[in-house]
Every structure is written in structure tokens, then in C-alpha cells.
Amino acid sequence: MTQAEMDDMRSNLGLDRPVYEQYFVWVKKIVLHGDFGFSFNYNKPVLAVVKQYMGLTLVVSLVTMVFQYLIAIPVGIYTAVKQYSAGDYFFSGLSFIGMATPNFLLAIILMFLSYTWFGDPLLGLFSNEYVNAPWSMDKVVDLAKHLVIPVIVIGLASTADLIRVMRGQMLDELNKPNVVTARAKGVSETKILLKYPTRAALNPIVSTFGWSLSSVFTGSTITAIVLNLPIQGPVMYNALLGQDMYLAGSWLLFMALLTVLGTLISDILLAWLDPKIRTEFRGN
């Protein structure tokens, strides 16, 4: 390219303006026209790239979050109720191993085991014959099969952390006066457990939903590269390496929106779980 052509491109992209002015022009185009800019790496509009990868990214993120909570909450309750039992020691040890094991190493181990046992390392999210195939029940089943390793790898560290939090909170709540009173009145242990300690212990779990949503959404980059997953992590990484500013900025914007959305959901769930919060809200 000639210098004149480069100067003309710089002017068209607005790179000859101050950074703050470039930012407000970009935001203005998003708000008024839904134009997130042009991706230099993919040579197409940013919105087209986002649409291409956002769906699968959300699927992986949401399934991972469901996996985390379905495992962490029951295990946390069990280890608190059965404190110092063999099961408590087993799950506690497993939690520490999960927190200490690097995601990429666990991904490699699971791929090796999958290849050894089933003859398929389960790379990517689809088998070769389903990558460009239209959606069907067979493709959904194939996606579910390939989700096993990513969900375990991405979710294990956070699951282990949530188990520790849930266990600690349950231990604090199990001997509170309201629990002792309910037990003295002859209320069944199962009803006491679900109505009082568990409900109170869920507060810190629910309150972290906002950043958990964004961390799952963004925390899978290394795992996604190792497993060759067509999701947001590698796209964001390549955008930063290639200085694809509009694509990188757009992903950051979506992550911020997810954090705000997750925080709103956390507040709603907290108001539903904790009667004190509802009372304070009505009083104000």
C-alpha cells in the first residue's frame, strides 16, 4: 500500500482522532445503528463474528454453570451435615485437587483417557460430519457428547470453590437458634435442613452469580485453545494479538453487560431467598 492509501484508511477508521473521540464515535454507531465496527482478522462486520460464536459460547457457559451449582450445592450440604465423615474427607480432598489442577492439564488428561477408552479425543464441539451440517437431533446429541470434557474442565475449579463456601456457610447455620428451636418442636430433619440452614447458606452463592457468569464466559480461553472449541475465548485472544480493536472492544462490552445482568439476577434471587431483604425493600 502507498502512504496515501494508508493515510486514507487511517482517516476512514478515525485513527487520526483522539482516543476518547474514537470511543464516542464507536458507541454512537452502536446505539444509533447497531454497528459494532469491522473485524480486521475475520474481514467481516464485528456483529457477524459475534453472532457466529456467541451462541455456542453461551451454551458452554450456561451448561457449565448448571454443572457447577448442581454439584456444589448438594455436596456442600452433605459435607457439612456429615462433618468429619469419610465422605466429607473424600469430597474435601477432591475439592482441593480440583482447585489445584491446571485446567489445560486436566483437559489433556481427559482427552487422552477419552481417546484411550473410546477412540475419540472429543476435540471441538462437533464431530467432523456435523460441523457444517444443519441442526438436527443427531447434531444435538453430538454436541452434548463433546460438551462433557469442556464442562468438567472449565467448571471443576469453580465447583470446588463453591463446595468449600457452601460447606462453611452450612456449618455456621446448622446450630443457629431457629434451627435448634425447630428441632425441639419436632420438625423433621429434612424439612429443617431445607427451610433454614440451606436457604441461608445459599445467600453468598447466589450473590456471586454476577461475576460467576462473566468469569465462566471469559475464563475458558486456555481450555478452549487446548480443546479447539469454537467459542469466545480464542476469538478474544486472537483479536488482542492481532490488535483487532473493534472485535476486542465489542467482546469486552458484552462481558460487561453479562456482569450487569448477572448482578441483577443475583439481587432478584437474594430478595426471593432472604425474607430480611424483602422486608427492607418494602420498608424503603
N, C-alpha and C positions, 0 to 999 in steps of 0.2 A: 504493500500500500504506500502511496505517496504521502508526504507530510500534509498536503492539502486535504486528502481523503481522511486522514486521521483527525485533523482539526475539525473537519465537518462532522465526523462521527462523535467526537467529544462534545461538540455543541448540541447535536441532536439528543445525546444522552443526558445533557445537563451537567456534565462533569466540569464545565468551566465555571460553574456557580459555586457559592459557599455550601458546605455540607448541610447546614441547617435548612437552606433553601431547597436543596435536592430532596431532603427528607419530607418537607411540607408539600412539595410538588407530588412526590410519590404517594403520600397519604391522601392528597386531594383527588388524585386519579382513582385510588381505591374506593373512596367514599362516593364520588360522583359517577364513576364509570365502571367500577369493578375491575379496573386494570391494575394488576399487581406488577407489571413490568415484563421484561423479556429475559428469558434464561439464555445466557451465552453458551453454557455447557450443552444444553439439550436443543438449542436453536429453535425454540418454540416459546409461546407465552408461558409465564410462570403458572398461571391458573391451570393450564393444560397439564403441566408436570405435577402440580398438587393433586389434581383430580386423578391422575394416573396412579399415584402412590398412597393417597390419603385413605382410601377405603380399606386396603389391606393393613395399613398401619393401625387404624382404629380397631380392626378385627383382632389383630395380635395383642394390642394394648388392653382391650376390654376383656378378652378371654384370659389374659394373664392376671388382671385384677380380680376377676371372679375366682380364678385358681387360688390366688393369694388368700382371699378372705374365707373361702370355703375350707381351706386347710388350716389357716392360722387361728381362726376363732374357736372351732371345736377342740383343736389340740391345746390351745392356751387354756381353755376351760378345764379340760381333762388334767393337764399337768398341775393346775392349781388345786383342784379338788383332790387329786391323788398325789399330793406333795410328798417328795422323797420316796416314792414308789419306784419300782423297776421301770414302769412306763414313763414316769417323769424324767428319770435319768436318761432313758433312751432318746426321748424326743428333745430333751435339752442338749444332749450331745450332738444329735443330728442337726439341731438349730445352729450350734456353733460351727459345725463343719460346713453347713450351707453358707454361713456368713463369711467364712474364711476362704472358701474355694473360689478362685477367679472364674468369672463367667466363661471366658474363652476356653479355659482348660476343661471345664465341665462340658462345654459344647463339643470339644474334640473327643472327650471320653465317650459321651453318649453317641456321637456319630460312629465311632469305632465299634461300640457294642451293637448298634443298630446294623451296621454292615456285617459284623461277625455272625449275628443271630438271624438276621432276615435278608441279608444280601443287598441291602439298600441303605446308604448313609443318611437318607432323608434330607438332602440339601435342598434349599429353596423352600417355597411354599406349595409347589405343584410338581408332579411328575412331568417329564418332557412332553408327553402326549396331551397334557391338559393345560400347558402354559398359555397357548393362544386359542384354546377351544372355548366355545360358548358355555355359559353356566348351565349345569345340569346336576342331578343328584350325585352322579359318579364324581363330578368335579368337586362338589362339596365334601364328599367322603374323603377324596384325595387330599383336600385342604386340611380337613380335621386330622388326618394321619400325619401330615407334615407339621402340624402345629404342636405336636406333643413335645418335641425337643426344645423349640424356642420358648414355649410357655414355661417348661420346667427350668430352663437355664435363666431366663430373664426374671422369673418370679421367685426363684428359690431364696435368694439373698433377702429380698424384702419380706418374704413369708417367714423366714427365720427371725427377722427383727420383730415382726408383728406378733409372733408367738411369745417372745420374751415380754413385750409390752402387755399383751393380754393376760399372761400368767401373773405378772406383777400387780396389775390392777385387780385381778380376781382375788389374789391373796389379801389385798388391802380391804376388799369389800366383804369377804366371807364372814368376818366376825363383827361386822357393824351392828349397832343396837337394833336396827329394824330387822335384820336377818335373825338375830337371837330371839327377838320378840315373836316373829312369825313362826320360828321353830318351836317356841314354848307354847304357842296356840295350837300346835298340832298340824300345821300346814305341811304338805308333803315336800320332801327334799327337792324333787324335780321342779315343782312349782316355785319354791323359794329361790332356787338357783336361777331359773329363767326370769323371774319377775324382778328380783332385787340386784344381786351381785353382777349378773351378766349384763343387764341393761345399763348399770352404772359404769361397768368396766369398758363398755363399747364407746364411751364418750371420747377418749383420746384416739381410738382407732378411727372413728368417724371424722374427728376434727382434722386429721391429716389427709383426708381424701383429696383435698385440693392439690397439694403438692405431690401426692402419690400418683394422681392421674398424669400430671406433666412429667414426673420422673420416669414412669413406665414408658411414656410416649417417647422420651428422649434418651433413656438410659440403656437402650438396646443396640447402640451403634457398633461396638466391638463384636457382640454376638451376631448381629445381622451381617457383618462383613465375613465372619468365620463361616456362618451357615448360608451365606449367599441369599439373604432374604430381600425381596423387593419392597422394602418399607422405607420410612422416612430417614432413619439413621444414616445409612450410606449416602443417601441423596444430599443430606445436610453436610456431611463430611466432605463430599466431593465439591459441593458448592463453596465451602470455605476454602478448600485447597485451590480451586480454580478462580477465586475471587468473583464468583457469580453472585453479586451483591443483592440483586432483586430476589433471587430464589432464596438465598440465606435469610434475608430480611423478612420474607414472607413466612418462612417456617418459624422464625422466632416470634412473629406476630401471632401465628396460630397457637404456638405453645403458651404464649401469654394469655390468649383467650381461653385456652383449656384450663389454665390455672385459676382464672376468674370464675369460670363455670364450675370447676371442681369445688372452689371455696363456697360458692352459692349452694351447691348440693350439700356440702358439709353442714352449713348453717341450717338448712331445712331439716336434715336428718337429726341434728342435735336438738332442734326445737321439738321434734317428734319424740326423741328418746328421753329427754330430760324435762320433767314437769316444772322444775325451777326456772328454766329458760323461758318456757311458755308463760309462766306467771309473771316474770319480769317484763316480758314483751307486752303482755296485756296491760300491765300497770303503767307502762310508758305510753 
